[in-house]
Amino acid sequence: MHRGKQIAEAPPRHEVSVQEVIELSGGVYLLRTDRPDCEYSPGDCVSIFSCDGLESRPYSLCSDVHASDLLFLFRRFDEGRVSKELAALLPGDRLELSPPFGWFRPAEERFGPKIYCATGTGIAPFLSARLSGAPAPAMLMWGGRDEANLPMPELFPERRIAISPQRVNRFFGEIDIDEQPQVYACGHQSMIETLQQQLIARGLPRENFHSEIFFR
């Protein structure tokens, strides 16, 4: 007997209202929306849809999981349709979001000191972890385009800042493998691969390395 194909239903979408869009510096923006009826953990993402609902891009939440609003950091790219639309939003505009999803968990309790390493807006999940009550990491290594562009620096008393994302690996040698740290890396693929290769070669257990790659 012929059996027809089963088509999976599209995941549900949440509609939210834009509260504000602030350009921080260097083409990086902070987007604040109201919060739909959903739960999430630090490290989760949502897909934000274009105004016509036909395209989407995943963005990490950078807000306090207990807050009544959602925060996102994003960089505007000239070739990126969704990011250009987000940068042009006004208070009261409407957006569609996917439910939160993800596996990157920088706020989870694990044995050993935590090291956070990020490039650019890859710091978003670490902001969410700290705003949600997670202790400060033993060290944050952040590669940005300007030291003044680090969002909420008060959340990271122990930090190393590279002048560009490509130079953040200058700090990798400062990680003490003997302490068996839990290393969380978020950002450019090249940074993550370099860091993982170096640390595992020095003896860091593979299960102590946690990563999430940011794509344009």
NORQUI-V95035 format. One line per field, one symbol per residue. phi: phi as a letter, one per 40 degrees, with the letter a starting at -180 (. if undefined). psi: psi as a letter, one per 30 degrees, with the letter a starting at -180 (. if undefined). burial: + if it has 16 or more other ideal C-beta (glycine too) atoms within 10 Angstrom, else -. A space follows every 10 residues. Layout:
phi->???
psi->???
burial->???
This chain:
phi->.cbcccbccc ccbbbbbcca bbccafgcbb bbbcbccaba bdhcbbcbcc ccgcbaacbc cbbcccccbb bbbabcbccb cccccccccb dgcbbbbccc aibcbcccca chcbbbbabf cccdcccccc cchcccccab bbbbcadccc cfcccbcbab bccadcbccc cdcccccccf ccbbbaicdc cccccccccc cchcddccbb aaccbc
psi->kkklkkkkkk llkkklkkel jkjdlhgklk kkllklilll lkflllkkll efgfllkkkk kglkfflglk kkklkkkegj eeeeeefgll kflklklllk llfkifflkl kllkkkklkb gffefeeeee fggklklekk kkjafkeffj khfffiejlk klflefgfff feffkjeffh ljkkkkbkee eeeeeeeeee efgkkefgkk lkkkl.
burial->---------- --++-+-++- +-----+++- +++------+ ++++++++++ +----+++++ +++++----+ ++++++---+ -++-+++-+- --+-++++-+ -+-++++--- --++++++++ ++++++++++ ++-+-+++++ +++++---++ +---++--++ ++--+--++- ++--+-+--- ++++++++-- ++--++--+- ---+---+++ ++-+--
